[in-house]
Amino acid sequence: MSNQVKNIEFYLEPADNNRLSSLCGPFDDNLKQIERRLGVEVAHRDNWFKVTGNQITAKAAVDILKSLYVDTQPVKGKAQDIEPDNVHLAITEANCLEQDMPNVWEKEVFIKTRRGVVKPRNPNQSQYVANILTHDISFGIGPAGTGKTYLAVAAAVDALERQEIRRILLTRPAVEAGEKLGFLPGDLTQKIDPYLRPLYDALFEMLGFEKVERLIEKNVIEVAPLAYMRGRTLNDAFIILDESQNTTTEQMKMFLTRIGFNSKAVITGDITQVDLPRGARSGLRHAIEVLSNVEEISFNFFKSHDVVRHPVVARIVEAYEAKEEQERQEKVAKQKARQQAAEQQDSGS
């Protein structure tokens, strides 16, 4: 049974005080994070460790400690530091925060680039990548930090390097989040470049700065505002529409109908971060309603527990989600109260 308490004792080899110190962190902070997040107890003396917890989380904690210890292997004679975010990612990858959740994914998927292999860090990311690889149009919807944009760029780079497509196109709507594009220097493409920085950063990481610059010069990689998509048909391309929650319904329809033969499109966005003018309907919200039953289109919805940045980011997202849900319920209650008052007034007259 998964709830049965289990003690697992093991040694980390080779014994190295510097590596062990890096693994445990200052004042054993890394071990405390594992204990707190997985609900286990970790005891240690030198390179001897004992983990106490239920079968699933205890085994996961042991695997995490062994994996992180491998990551401390010295480079140029110096043990590599294990930071709190390394521990957070290792725990997220283990997929065992819920005690009865099996630590397996249906199938392993990954993306290869020249700079290395990009692996999903949780089951939802794994399904997202699988959907991108098997669908012509994929939606990735959820809060910041869930990897939806990064994984889309990785899939695009992989497809380009395997010559499945001939170019990558990155786009987003020209909607400001509290800022004015008009005050920025340059033409519209130059104005929008800063807003596409996450896409550029992912490209630079996977291909290198110089190669990305060369591919942009050759129009193999194209960065364009969404408005420039009108009237085009995009064949042999991998198209990424970022920040799609800020499209209008007309813009979303226009974008989706630009996709040509042998092309893929990934649409990413966060429906809780709409910057459209009041009264304008988000094209992303509308697409979810209209296209959810189209078999050729996949939808992946990420939640706060899918965040793979600093643990506090997930808690921030959860706090905002809870507040928004509270406000939604209060709004519904007020509407119901007004309706009941109106009905009582009608019945009394």
N, C-alpha and C positions, 0 to 999 in steps of 0.2 A: 504494500500500500504506500502511496506517495506521502501520507501524513506520518509515517513511522519515522521516529527520530533515528538518525544515523550518525555515527562518528567515523570520520575518515582521517587516518594518519598517513603522512607521506613526507618524503625528503625532497628538497629541491637541489639538484646537482647540476654542475659542480658547486660546492659551497664557496661562496665569495661574499665577504662582508659588505663590500661596496654595492654589489648587485642586489643583495638582500635589503640593504638600506634604501636603495632606490625603489625597490618593489613595495616596501611597506610605507614609504613616504614619511615626511616629518611627523613625529609623534604618532606613528602608525595610522595617519589619516587615510591612506589608501585602503588599508584593511578595514577601517571603521566604515568607509563608504560601502564596501562589499557587505559588511555585516548589516548595515542599515537597509540597504536596497534589497538584499536577498533574504533577510530574516534569519541569518545564521550567526554562529559564534566562531571566531578564528583565534586559536591559541598558537603561539610559536616560540621556539627557542633555537637560536642560531638558524640552521637550515631545516629544522624539524617543524612541521606544521600539523595542526589538528583542526578539522572543520566539523562543527556539529550543527545539524539542521535536518529538515526532511530529506528524503532520498533525492528528489529532483534538484532542489536548490543547493544541497551540500555537494552533490556531484558537479553541479555547474560552477560553484565557487572554487572547487579544486581545479577544474579545467581552466577557469579564468586566471587563477594564481600561476599555474604552470605556463600558460600562454604569455602572461605579462612578464614572467621571469625570463622567458626566451627573448622578449623584447629588450631586456636590460643588457644583452650581450655587448661587451665593450667595443667601441669604435675608436681607433687610435689610442687604445689603452685606457679609455674612460668609459665607465658603465653608463648606459643610456638612462636618462631620467624617466620615471613613470609619473606623468602628471594626472591630476584628477579627471581631466577630460578623457585620457586614455582608459582609465578605469570605467568611466561612464559608458564609453563606446563598447568596451569589452562586455559589460553587463548587458547592454542593449542587444549586442550580437548573440548573446547566449539565449535570449528569448525565454527567460524563466522567472520573470517578476511575479507571475501568477503561478502558484504552486502546482496546480494540476495541468499546466500547459506543457505539452510535450516539447522537448528541445530538438525538434526536427522540422524541416521545411519540406513541403511536398517534393520539391526538386531544386537542385542547386543551379542557379543561373548566374552568369557573370559576363562582364564586358571586357574585351582585351583592347588595349591601346599600346602604342610603342613605348610609352612611359611606364607600363605595368598593367595589372589586372584590377578592374574596379568591381568590387563585390558588394552586393546589397548587405545592409547591416541589420535588417529585421525582416520578418515574413511579408509585411506590406510592401517594403521596397522590392523584395524578391518577386512578388506578384506583379508589381509595377513594371519592372524590367522585362519579365516574361511577356506581359501584354504589349509592351513597345515592340518587342521582337516579333510578335505574332499578329499584330493588328496594324492596319494602315493608318488609323487615327486613334490616338490614345489621349485621355485626359488624366492629369495628375492634380488633384485638388486637396489643399490642406494648408496648415500654417507654415510659417518660415522655419527653416531648419530641418525639414523632413527629407531633403535630398531630391525633391522632385525635379528641380531645374538641373542640378549637377548630373543626375543619372541620365536625363534626356540628352544633355550635351555629350556625355560619354557614349551613349548609343549612337549619336550622330557621327562622332569621330570614328567609332568602330566601323560603321557602315561605309564611311568615306575611305578608310584605309583598306577595307576589303573590296573596294571598287563596286559596291552594290549601288551606290549613287554617285553623281558627278559633282554635287555641290551641297553646301549647308547654308540655310537661310535662317537668320535670327531676326525676330521682329517683336514689337510690343506696341500697344496703343500709346499715343502721345497725350497721356493724362497725368497731370502733376499731383503729387501727394503733398499739397500745401505749399507748393512752389510754383513759380511762373517760368515756363520755357522761354517766353518772349524776351526775358532779360538775359538769357545766356547767349554768348557769342556764337557766330557761325550759322550755317544753314540748318534745316530741320534735322538732317541726318547727324550733324555734329552736335546739335542740341540734345538729341536723344541718346547719344553714345554713353554719357555717364549713367543713364538709367539701365543700360545693358551691361554694366560692369560685372555683375555676377556671371553672366554668360562668357564675357571675355576672360575672366579669371579662370574659369573652368577650362576654356580652350587653351590658355597659356600653360596651365598645369599639365594638360594631356599631350600637347603638341610642341610646346616651347614657344617663346615670344617671337623669335625670328621666323619660324615656319608659319605661324599664324599670320604675321604681317605679309609674308610672300603670298599666302593663299588669298588674303583679302585683296591684294593688288591684282591678282589674277581672276578675281570674282568667283573663286571656288568657294570662299566663305563670304557671304553677303550679309551686311547688317542694314536693315531698312525699317523705317516707321511703318506701321500697319497701313497707313493711308496710301503708301506706295504699292500695295498689293492689288489694288483695283485694276481690272482689265488684264491681269496677267494669268497665264496658266503655267504651273510649276511642275515640270516633268523631271524625273531622275534626281529628285531633291529630297533632303531631310529638312523639314521646316519646324522650327520651334517658336511657338507664340507664348511669350512670357507675360505675366501680369494680366491674364486674360479676363480677370474679373472687371477690368476697366474698359472692356469693349462694350459697345451697344449691341443690341440684338441684330441690327443691320450689319454692323462690322463683323460680328462672329459669322453670320451667314455668308457674307462676302469672302471671308478668309477660308472657310471650309470648302467653298465651291471653287477655290483657286487650285486645289490639289489635283495634279495631273497623273499621268501614267508613271508607274514605278517610283512613286513618292510616298514618303511617310510624313505624318504630322503629329507633333506632341504639343498639347495645349496645357499650360500650367497656370495655376491661379489659386487665390485664397478668397473665398466668397465672404469672409468677414472683414476684408480690407478694401472695400469698394470706394473709389475716389471720384465717381461720376457725379455730375450735378444732381441736386435733389430732384426726384421725380423720374430720372432716367433709369431704365431697367438694365441690369447687368446682362450682357450677352452670355456670360458663363452660366449664370443661374438659369437663363432661358434654355440654353443648350442641354443642361442636365435634365430639364423637364421634357424637352422635345425628342432628344436622341437616346435616352436611356434604354430604349428597347431595340435599338438598331444593333444587330449582332456583330457587325463588322467594326463597331466602335467600342473601345474599352474605357471604363471609368475606374479610377483608383482614388479612394478617399482616405486621406491621412488624418490622424488625430494627434493630440498632444503627446501621447506615449510613443509616437513614431519619431519624435524630434531627436536628432543625433548631434546636437550641439551641447553646450554646457547644460547640466541638469536643471539649472534655474530657469532656462528658457522654456522647458516643458511646463514648469510650474507657473510661469508667467502666462503662457497660453491657456492653461487650465483656469487660472484666476479670471482672465478676460472672458473665457467661454462661460464660466459660471455666472459672471455678472450679466452678460448678454442674455443668458437664459432667464435669469431673474427678471430683467427688464421686459423680456418678451412675455413672461407669465403675468407680470403686473399690467402690461398693456391689454392682454386678453381679458384679465379680470375687470379692468375699467370699462372695456367695450361691453362686456356681459352685463355689468352693473347699469350702464347707460341704457342698454336694450331692455332690461327688466323694468327700469324706471319708466321708460317710454310706454311699455306694455301696460303697466299699472295705471299710468295716466290715461291711456286710451280706454281701459276697462272702467275707470271711474267717471269718465265723461259721458 
